[in-house]
Each structure stands twice: as structure tokens, then as C-alpha cells.
Amino acid sequence: MLSGENSAGHWIGSFTEVVRADERGGRHAYAIGVEADPTDLKGLGMPNVTTIIAPRAYVDPRAELADDVEVGPFCVIGPEVRIGRGTRLSANVCISGRVTIGEFNRIGPFVSIGDVPQDVSYRGSPTRVEIGDCNLLGHGVTIHRASEKEDGLTRIGSRNTLLASAHVAHDCKLGDDITLGEWTMLGGHVHVEDHAGFAVGVAIIHNVTIGAYSFVGMKSKATQDVPRYMRADGIPSKVRRVNASALRRKGLPKDAIAALEEAYRLIYLGKMRLPQAAELLRSHGQFTAEVERLIEGIETQRRGKNGRARENSLGKGETHE
């Protein structure tokens, strides 16, 4: 027995049988046999509501959908897709290839996840995409599966916000609590550390590392790594200042921010060599953990090819493009 729908279009009430369309319809739905309480939302998810698949969606019978997943109309879900509980797919979402999506994600209309990488060397290996929990993917976001050049994985962590038409290319690795502005484009093999932010229309070329708590300004093009805690702007982007406003919002103490600002002044404005800057900061009691991580990141960047630390380990001058 199926009950009626509420005003939001969610099924409410009792589900006592599995609903499956005939094979010509090319879809199936899941029913768990639980009583649904529409007032019991429990945070981001609605764990007492069964998985709902819109009549005009296609979900391959081999796909794995956990409890309380919603799939909107005209979505296409491939056979090797796994989706965690509480995740919501809006209309026209396409998920293909080996894709694992965690819990309580919100995936907007026209999102594409797991399509083949835009890499001419790709030969069809079963590379993957992994996405964590509680992410928001705005409409038109694209996330490509990995190429065959590294570990075969494109990974996005948890609690990230990818706004409309953002693009995550093959082999990218994103941490947690990251914001990508509208039309931000990450080239292949880009690494983004936790709490980084991007404004609208940012372009990041292959192999760049964006450091933790950093920010890249509107319509910038990053051709080199952006160090932790810094703000970069321009075409090509350059470090302009400490990302102080974001650090204050994250609760970093004032003295820690002041130490980073002094490190920026010495290294970027004063052009001081890193060992001398570190020694001077120690003598002033400002060689904090954040300053140490900043200097370590800059040292690694400068050892890399073209200002990109990750190209230091590729060997024989190779770049991933």
C-alpha cells in the first residue's frame, strides 16, 4: 500500500510493498516497509522516509541506493553507483561510472558526476569518483572520473559547497569545508586543502595546489600554488595578502593572524629568504604553528616545477595535462 503525497511531493505514510516498474519502463523504486513521519526530519535527512524514485527517472537495477534517497525526474543513475542515505537528487542529474556518494548530500539539477575525463590519453579504465557527506552541488556542476595517470580516483570530501556550473576535472582531490564559486573551473590533478575558498569565475590550471584556508579572487587564473592562509588575485594570480577575514570567521586567534601577516610582510613584501624570515619570526615569538605550515608550503612550492609543488614528484619534467 502506498499513501498519498504531501505538499512537497514526498510520499508520507505507510510503505508495505516494493514498487518496481516493468523492464520496458527501465526503472525501479525501493520501499523499506517503515512508517514515515513527515515531521521527523532529524537534521539534514529524513531517515523515516523511504527511498523515492520519480517515475521518469532511470536507476539501473544494479545501483545501490541507501534508505531515504530521493531521485528526481529525468535522472539517470548507472549500474556502478552507490548513494548514501538522505541524499537528494534534483531533476536531470546524471551519474555514471564507478561513483560512491555519501550521506545527506544535496545535488542540484543538471549535475553530471562520473563522466569520462577530458583527457585524450584515457583508455577506458574503471577509474572512480568518491564524494563524502553533506555536500551541496549547485545546478550544472560537473565532476569527472579520474584518468589513468595517478591513483584512478577523483575525490571530494565532506561539507563542501560547489555553486552553479563549477567544474572538477579528473584526478582532483578536494578536502572538506571548501567553497567553489559559480563557474569556477579546476583543471586535472588539482589538490584543494580544507577550508579553501574560490570566488566566481576562477580558473585553476593542472597540478596546482590550493592551500588550506586560502582564497582565490574573482576571475583569477592560478598557474602556481596558492600558499595556506593567503589570498591570491589576478591573471595570473599572485599572493596579495593574508586571508584574514576568513581566518577570523574560523576562530583563529588575533595573535596567530598577526604572526601570519608579519610572515607575509617579510616574505612577499620584503623578499626575505625563508630561513632568515623564520629565524626573525622565532626571535619575535611569532613562529606559530600556522607560520610553520605556511613556510613549509612555500618551500615545497618553490622546489616544484613552474611554482607547482606537485610537479616536483612527477619525474622527467612530466606534467599532467
ABEGO torsion letter per residue (X at the ends): XBBBBBAAGBBBEBBABBBBBBAAAGBBBBBAGBBBBAABAGEABBAABBBBBBAABBBBAABBBBBGBBBBBGBBBBAABBBBBGBBBBBGBBBBEBBBBBBGBBBBBGBBBGBBBBBAABAGBBBBBBBBBGBBBBBGBBBBBBBAABAGBBBBBBGBBBBBGBBBBBGBBBBBGBBBBBGBBBBBGBBBBBGBBBBBGBBBBBGBBBBBGBBBBBGBBBABBBBBGBBBBEOBBBBABBBAAAAAAAGBBAAAAAAAAAAAAAAAAAGBBAAAAAAAAAAAGABBAAAAAAAAAAAAAAABBGGBAAAAAAEGGBBBX
